[in-house]
Amino acid sequence: MRTVNAYAAPSATEPLVKTTIERRDLLPGDVMIDIDYAGICHSDIHTVRGEWGGIEYPQVVGHEIVGHVSEVGSDVTKYRVGDLVGVGCMVNSCRECEQCLAGQEQYCLQGNTGTYASVDRADGTITQGGYSQAVVVDQDFVLRVPESLDIERVAPLLCAGITLYSPLHHWNAGPGMQVAIVGLGGLGHMGVKIAAALGAEVTVLSQTTSKKEDSLKFGAKAHYATKAPETFEELRGSFDLIINTVSAKIDMAAHLSLLRVDGTMVNVGAPSEPLEVPAFALLPGRRSWAGSSIGGIRETQEMLDFCAEHGILPETELISADQVNEAYERVLNSDVRYRFVIDAATLA
């Protein structure tokens, strides 16, 4: 066992505090990773505050992890000590169901093992995430981080990046396709960058035009304010694909009206309240409404390599570990452009 420093939530209502946690001894297929940087995802906040269901406390979150291999198990063949690697939202799965065998471990029919707040298949403990100095992960759920990517900024690709790459890839975003990204936050700004790099024509739909300059800089061709009623009239029937990144209720009928015939709107944001979808928002135009999670390990590696090839990185703000509670409040107030990253060296 290895004792490491970490920041943990003691309960759903208390601030995160500095503590120590134990990392298990390596199994033959395990990799020990000394963490360099960990991104802050809105999912972390939802989880520790019990908004997606009850969890066990204390809980260390963080599923956007980048670091270097410091130790390997006796059967490890994929990585060596010193390799630059990453860990995303899952650290195991059943590996036997049809989804796992198809390389879609994110849809494991038995449920994948989350990087935090999940039961570890190895020893039955509750998994603890990346707001810590080190983590132990099976080699099959470790990603190789291209050396050309800025290590201080790459961590959010492990969640925000793959969360947007996967639906854009699945629905064949590319040249000749009109794509709209709803929301220009941590997820949305990655969607704009990736969709543009895929060759799609990208429009951002945000509440206001305050981020229009950023949208265009990231590769969008247009930016519209959804608070303006004329937006929905002007853009009616315009898009082949809409990716909704917003984790709050929106006017689903109005947004679905923006789809072309056979267009699809995909939810990647996860609001805690149900979304209302009138049937007649779908029936005319044979429109579809879908959901998408993260990607499998193979697709996540493909995303990292794609981002390295196209020079895509998230916009980040580097913070020390003792600023995590302030960062949470700023995320809730939309006061970050566009993702916080914790410098794990400050946990020492």
N, C-alpha and C positions, 0 to 999 in steps of 0.2 A: 504494500500500500504506500501511496505517496501523498503527503499532506501539502495542499496548495492554498494560497490565498484566493479569495473570491468575494464578490458582492452578491448577497442573497436577500430575497424578500422574506421577512419573518412571518408575515401574514398578508391578507388581502388589503389591509388598510394602513400598514406601516411603511415608512420609507425603507429602501434597500440599505443594508448595513454591511460593513466589511466583516468577513468571517473566514473560517478555514473549512475545507471539505477534503474528503479522502478520495483519491483516484485508485481504482483497483489495480492489483498486479496484472501484468500483461498475460493474456492467453496466447497460445502459439500464433494466432492470426492477427493479433492486435498491434496497433501502432500508438506510441506515446507522442503527443504533439505539444511542444512548448508554444503557447499562444502568444502571438505578437499583437494582433488586433482583433477586436470583436465589434461587429456592427450592432446598432440598436434598431430593432424592428418594432412596429406598432403591435405585432403579435406578442412580443415580450410583455408589453404593458397590459394587454387584454388578459394574458395568462396569469400574471402575478396578482392582478386585481380580481380574479375569479369571474371575469366577464364571459368566459367561454366554458364555465363549469368549475366545480371544486377541484383543487389540487392539494397535494401534501406540502407542508412547509416545514422547515425553510426551503426555499427554491431558488436555485441559480438558473437564470435564463440566458439567452443568447444563442442563436443558431446561424450566425454569420461569422465564421471563425477562420482565421488565417494564421499560420505559424510554421514552424520548422520541426521536422521529425527529430526526436531526441533519443528514441529507443524503439526497437522493433522486436516482435516475438519470433520464436524459433522457426515458424513456418512462413514468415512474411517474405514475399518475393517481389511485390510491386514497388516498395519504397525502401530507401536507405536513410540512415542518419544524415541529417543536414538538408534533406529535400524540402522544398517550399510546397506546402500543401494547404488544403482547405477542407472544412466540414460545413455542410449545410444543415437542412432542417430534419434530417433523419440519420440514424446511426445503425439501423438494422431493419430486417423484415423477415418474413417466414422463408423466403427464397425458394418456395416450393409451389406456390399457387400460379395460375396462368399469367397473372399480371407480373409477378416477380420474374418468371421465366421469360417474359416478353421485354424485360428491362424497364418495367414501369413499377418499380418498388413503391413509388408514392401512392399507388392504388392497391397495395397489398391487400388481399381479401381477408387476411387475418389482422390487418392493421399494422402499419410500420411502426418502428420504435423511434419516437421523436428524440431529438438531441437533448431536450429537457422535458421534465414533467411526464415522463413515460416510464413504463416498467422495463428495465434492462433485461434483455433475454439472456445475458451472460450470467448474471448473479441475482436477479430479482429485486435489485435496489431501484430507487427512483433516479432516472438520469438527470444529471446536472450539466448546465450549458456553459457557454463561452465567456461569461463575465468572470473569468478565472485564469490562473496562470498556466494550466495544462489540462489536457483531456486525453482519454484513452478511447480509441475507436477501432473497430474491425477494419482491416485494410480495404475491404471491398466497398466501404462507405466513405473512403477518403478520396479527395479530388486532387489532381496535380495542378498547381497554379502556375501558369506560364510566367517565366522570369521577366518578360517584357512589361507585365502589368505592375503598376505602382502598388507596392505592398501596403502602404498606408491607406489606400482607397479601395482596394479590391474586395474587401470583406462583404459589402452589401450585395455583390453579385451572387453570393451563395444563397440568398433568399430573394431579394428584389429582382435581381437579374434573371434568375431561372423562372420566377413566377410570371414574368412577362415574356421571356423567350419561348416558353413551352406553348402557350396558346397561339402566339404569332407563328410559330413553326407548325403547329398542328393544323391551323386553319390557312396555311400556305400564304402568309403575307409576303408580298413581293411586288415586282414591277406590274403596273397597271391596276393595282388594288388600292382602293380608297379605305384608309384605316383611321378611325377616331379613337383617341385615348381620353377617357373621362377622368379628370383629376390630374394635376401636375404636382404630385408629392413624391415621396420616396419610391413608390412603385411607378407612378405615371411618368416621371422623367426618364426612367430606364426604358419604359415602353416606347417613348418617342425616339430615343437614341437607337434602340434595336430595330424598330420597324423601319426607320429611315435607312439604316444600314442594309436591311433586307431589300430595299428598293421600293417600298410602298410609299404612296403619297399620304402624309400624316397630317391630321388636324387635331388640335387639342381643344377639348371642351372643359373649361374651368368655370368656376362661379363668376369670376370677374376677368378683366383683361390685365390685371396687375402683373401677371407672369408672362405676358405675351413675348417680351424680349427674350426671356429664357427659352420659351417654346421654340422660337425661330432659331435660336442659337443651337439648340439640341437637334435640329433637323426637321421640325414641323414646317409645313407650307402655310398653315393658317392657325389662328387661335380665336375662339369665340367664347363669349360669356353666356353661361347657361341661365344667369339671372335676367338676361334680356329676352323677353318673350319672342321677339322677332327672329332670334337665332333658330328656333325650332321651325318656324315657317320657311326661313331661307334655306335651311339645310335638309328639309324633308326629303327622304328617299335618296340620300347622298352616299351612304357608306356600305361597303361590302362587309366590313368587320368593325365592331365597336368593342373595345376592352374597357370595362368599368373597374377602375382601381379604388373607388371610394368605399370606405367602410362605414357608410351612413346611408340612411334612406334617401333615395332620389325619386323623381317622377319617372317611373319605369315606362309608362305609356308614351310620354313625350320623347324619351330617349329611343325607344324602339321604333318610333315613327321615322327616325332618321335613317333606318336601314333600307337598302334597296331590296327588291324581290330576291328571296333566298339568302338575304343577309343574316348574319349572326351577331348577337351581342353576348359577350362572355364576361362573367363576373369573376374577378380575382380578389376584389375587396370582400371582406367578411363582416358585414354589419351585424350587431347583436340582435337587431329587430328584423322580423320577416319583411321581405319586399313584396309589394302587391303588383301582380302582373295581370291586367285584364286580358281575357281571351282575345278580344277584338284588337288588341295591340299586336297580336301574333298572326291571326288568321289572314288578314289582307296582306298580300305580299309573301305568304309562306315564310314568315320570319321565324328565327329560332332564338331561344335564350338558353345559354349554357353556362357551366361553371368549369373552372380549371384550377388545379392545385399547383404544386411545384412540379419539377420534372424528375425523372429517374436519374440514377447515377450516370448512365451513359449519356443522356441528354444534357445533364448538368456539365459534364466534361466538354461536350460539344459546344455548349454556350460559352464556357471559359475560353476555349480555343477561338471561337468566333469573335469574342470581345477583344482578344489579343490581336487577332488578324486585322480588326477594324479600329483598333485604338479606342475602344469603348470602356469608360469607367464611370462610376457614379460620382455625383457631386457630394463631397463630404465635409464634415467639420470634425476635427480631431479633438477629443476631450480626455481628461484624466478620469480614472475610475471614481474618484470622489465627487465628480460632477454628474453622476448618473441620474440622481433624483431630479436635479435641475433640468437635465436633458429630457426626462420623461414629461415634465410639465411643458417644456417648450414644444415637444412633439404634439402634445394634446392641443396646444395653442397654434399649431401650424407655423411655429417660429423656427424652422430649420430649412435650409436649402442645401442638400435635400435629405441627407442621411448623417446621423451621428456615428462616429467610430471611436471606440474606447482604445486607448493606448494601454495594453496589458502590462507594459513595463511599470506603470504607476501603481500596480497592485503589490509590488515588492515591499 
